[in-house]
Amino acid sequence: MARAALRAGLAAISLGLAGCATVNSPPPSDNAYCAWLFDRLDAIDFGPQPAVIGFDFRQSLIASIQQNKCLTFTRNLTELEAVGARLAPHTPPAGPALRAPVAVQAGVVTNIGDEGRARAFFEGLGYRARTQGSSRLGTRVFVEARTLGQIEDIVAIAGQAGFVGAFPSRFAAY
C-alpha cells in the first residue's frame, strides 16, 4: 500500500514537472522569445558590466539561443530573393527622425554566403546593413533604422524573408 502511494505521488510530481516544463519552455523559433534572449545577450555584450559575480550568463544565453532555434540557417532564407523582388522598389518609411539611429538585428546567420545575401537584401530595399561576428553563434545582421516606422518595417520584412528573432537592439549602436 505504501509503495502504491509512493508511486502515485511520484507520478503526480513528474506530471507536475512536465506541465511546468511546457509552460516555461517556448516553442522552437518563437520570434518574440528569441528577440528577448538576444536583448539579454546585448545587455551583457554592449551594456555596462556589473562587478564580477562568478557566473557567465553570456554562455547560458548563447546555449538558450541555440537550443531554442533562434539562429537563421540557409533553409530559413529560401525565399529571401523572392521577398526582395516582391518588395522592390521599396522606400523606407519616413517620419520624425530618432535622436540616434537604431540597430535592428534582423537575425544571426551561420555562414558567409548568407551574410552577403542578407546585406544585399536589406541594402536593395534602401537600408544600410552591417554584420558583426558573434562568438559561438555566427554573424549578426544589423540594419540601420532612423524612424519608428523603419524599425517596424525592418522587423516585418525580416520576418517575411525568414530571419528568426528580429528586434530593435537597445544596446547595439549603429
C-alpha positions in Angstrom: 0.0 0.0 0.0 2.8 2.4 0.9 4.6 1.6 -2.4 1.4 2.3 -4.4 1.0 5.7 -2.6 4.7 6.4 -3.3 4.3 5.6 -7.0 1.2 7.7 -7.2 3.0 10.6 -5.6 6.0 10.3 -7.9 3.7 10.1 -10.9 1.9 13.3 -9.8 5.2 15.1 -9.2 6.6 14.0 -12.6 3.3 15.1 -14.3 3.5 18.4 -12.5 7.1 18.9 -13.6 6.3 18.0 -17.1 3.5 20.6 -17.0 5.9 23.3 -15.7 8.4 22.5 -18.4 5.9 23.0 -21.2 4.5 26.2 -19.7 8.0 27.8 -19.3 9.6 26.5 -22.5 8.9 28.4 -25.7 8.1 26.7 -28.9 11.1 26.4 -31.4 11.8 29.6 -33.3 9.4 31.7 -31.3 10.5 35.1 -32.6 9.4 37.1 -29.6 11.3 34.8 -27.2 14.3 34.8 -29.5 14.2 38.6 -29.5 14.1 38.6 -25.7 17.1 36.3 -25.5 19.1 38.4 -27.9 18.1 41.5 -26.0 19.6 39.9 -22.8 22.7 39.0 -24.7 23.1 42.6 -25.9 22.8 43.8 -22.3 25.8 41.7 -21.5 27.8 42.4 -24.7 27.1 46.1 -25.1 25.8 47.3 -21.7 27.7 48.4 -18.6 29.2 45.5 -16.8 28.5 44.9 -13.2 31.0 43.7 -10.7 32.3 40.1 -11.3 29.7 37.7 -9.9 31.3 34.4 -10.8 28.7 33.1 -13.3 29.0 33.5 -17.0 25.4 34.5 -18.0 26.6 35.0 -21.6 27.4 31.3 -22.1 24.0 30.4 -20.7 22.2 32.8 -23.0 24.1 31.5 -26.0 23.1 28.0 -25.1 19.5 29.1 -24.8 19.6 30.8 -28.2 21.0 27.7 -29.8 18.5 25.3 -28.0 15.5 27.5 -28.9 16.5 27.5 -32.6 17.0 31.3 -32.7 19.6 31.2 -35.4 18.8 31.8 -39.1 20.0 29.0 -41.3 20.1 28.9 -45.1 17.0 26.8 -45.1 15.2 29.7 -43.4 16.2 32.1 -46.2 14.9 30.1 -49.2 12.5 32.9 -50.1 15.0 35.8 -49.4 15.5 36.9 -53.0 11.8 36.3 -53.9 10.7 38.6 -51.0 13.2 41.2 -52.1 11.9 41.1 -55.7 8.3 41.3 -54.5 9.1 44.3 -52.2 11.2 46.2 -54.8 11.1 49.1 -55.4 11.0 49.8 -51.6 11.2 53.1 -49.9 11.9 53.0 -46.2 9.1 54.7 -44.2 9.6 58.4 -43.5 8.6 60.1 -40.2 10.2 62.0 -37.4 13.8 61.1 -37.1 15.1 59.4 -34.0 17.8 61.1 -32.0 20.3 58.4 -33.0 20.0 55.6 -35.5 18.8 52.3 -34.0 20.5 49.0 -34.9 17.7 46.5 -35.7 19.0 42.9 -35.6 17.5 41.1 -38.5 18.9 37.8 -37.4 22.0 35.7 -36.8 23.2 33.9 -39.9 25.6 30.9 -39.8 27.7 31.2 -43.0 29.4 33.8 -45.1 27.1 33.2 -48.1 24.0 34.1 -46.1 25.8 37.1 -44.6 26.3 38.5 -48.1 22.8 37.7 -49.2 21.4 39.4 -46.1 23.3 42.6 -46.6 22.4 42.7 -50.3 18.8 42.0 -49.4 18.4 44.9 -47.0 20.6 47.3 -49.0 18.5 46.5 -52.0 15.5 47.7 -50.0 17.1 51.0 -49.2 18.6 50.3 -45.8 22.1 50.3 -44.5 23.2 47.0 -43.2 26.3 45.8 -41.3 27.3 42.5 -39.8 29.2 41.6 -36.7 30.7 38.2 -35.7 29.3 36.7 -32.5 31.3 34.0 -30.7 29.6 30.6 -30.8 26.6 32.0 -32.7 27.5 33.1 -36.2 27.2 36.5 -37.7 24.7 39.1 -36.5 23.0 41.2 -39.2 22.2 44.7 -38.1 20.1 47.1 -40.2 20.0 50.9 -39.5 16.7 52.5 -38.7 16.2 56.2 -38.5 12.5 56.4 -37.7 10.0 54.3 -35.7 8.3 53.3 -38.9 11.6 52.0 -40.2 12.1 49.8 -37.1 8.6 48.2 -37.6 9.3 47.9 -41.4 12.7 46.1 -40.9 11.3 43.7 -38.3 8.3 42.9 -40.6 10.5 42.4 -43.7 13.0 40.3 -41.8 10.1 38.0 -40.7 8.8 37.7 -44.2 12.3 36.8 -45.5 12.7 34.1 -42.9 15.0 35.7 -40.4 14.5 34.5 -36.8 14.4 36.8 -33.8 14.4 40.3 -35.4 14.3 43.1 -32.9 15.5 46.7 -32.3 18.5 46.5 -30.0 18.5 48.7 -27.0 22.3 48.4 -26.6 24.0 47.8 -30.0 24.9 51.1 -31.8 24.7 51.6 -35.5 
